Amino acid sequence: MRAYLLYAASLAAAMVAGVYVLAQAHAEGFGDPHGRAGEITADDSPIPPQRPFSGFELDRLWAAPGEADKETAEENLGLDGRKPAGPEGPPGVPAPAAEAASKFRAASAGELKKALAPKPAPEAMRKQILDRLFDRLRNAGDPGDAQRIAASIERVWLQSDSDTANLLMQRATVSVQAGNYPLALSLFDKLVALEPDWAEAWNQRATTRFLTGDTDGAMADIDRVMKLEPRHFGALAGMGMILQGAGLEKSALEIFNKALAVYPLEPNIQKLVEKLTLEVEGQDI
């Protein structure tokens, strides 16, 4: 009976583990579809980021034991006409297989309880992910690593909790890439009305307004972005470019330095800071 109990125990543990994996995936909702916590990769976004200014194997679960295991199980259960095998060990002491099964059940129950515990709301989870990514971005020691982290942040920005809003964002960004700015602006207008607290919706409309020459409208949208996400290095870079274009080099330098405080290894902003620092210091002299 030992072989049969071992097989039954492993099967029960696998089934509970499967429930745990599926429950965890369902409970977490927002996050990485591939199961990598803490960072989103380039394959996780359904749409390419618009740069702002700039398994569980279920067949194994149901797999039947080998023929040898079946024969042993039949023998131990007495199905082959012989007397079933007795328990192993002295009376009153659980057989090793039963003890192992009990441990499996206890451990799996604890894991399942943990998986089904209340999870933070999607917006709270988004903030936790962004906080970790921004911390890594500030401390990145390699430009390549920093660029990948920044791309992960942008992908989080580009996702909302609304399927309708995500579809509008996708259509609008495709329209921008195609140069159809009137359609893009119309879609972004609907998007900010639908999701007024989505910082990236305002940022994308600011980008489009900037591309059409509407710098006043772009600045108004950037101001809204800053209230919703002060760490938005793309919006900060856009504001700096508008100020620089208006001849306000000193103000532009201040904004670019704020962007560098968030994203220290952004090469384009680094060059702008170096250039404007020389110009502003020359004016002061």
Secondary structure as GFF3:
##gff-version 3
##sequence-region A 1 285
A	DSSP	alpha_helix	2	28	.	.	.	ID=ss1
A	DSSP	alpha_helix	58	61	.	.	.	ID=ss2
A	DSSP	alpha_helix	67	77	.	.	.	ID=ss3
A	DSSP	alpha_helix	96	115	.	.	.	ID=ss4
A	DSSP	alpha_helix	122	139	.	.	.	ID=ss5
A	DSSP	alpha_helix	143	157	.	.	.	ID=ss6
A	DSSP	alpha_helix	163	177	.	.	.	ID=ss7
A	DSSP	alpha_helix	181	194	.	.	.	ID=ss8
A	DSSP	alpha_helix	199	211	.	.	.	ID=ss9
A	DSSP	alpha_helix	215	228	.	.	.	ID=ss10
A	DSSP	alpha_helix	233	245	.	.	.	ID=ss11
A	DSSP	alpha_helix	249	262	.	.	.	ID=ss12
A	DSSP	alpha_helix	267	284	.	.	.	ID=ss13
###
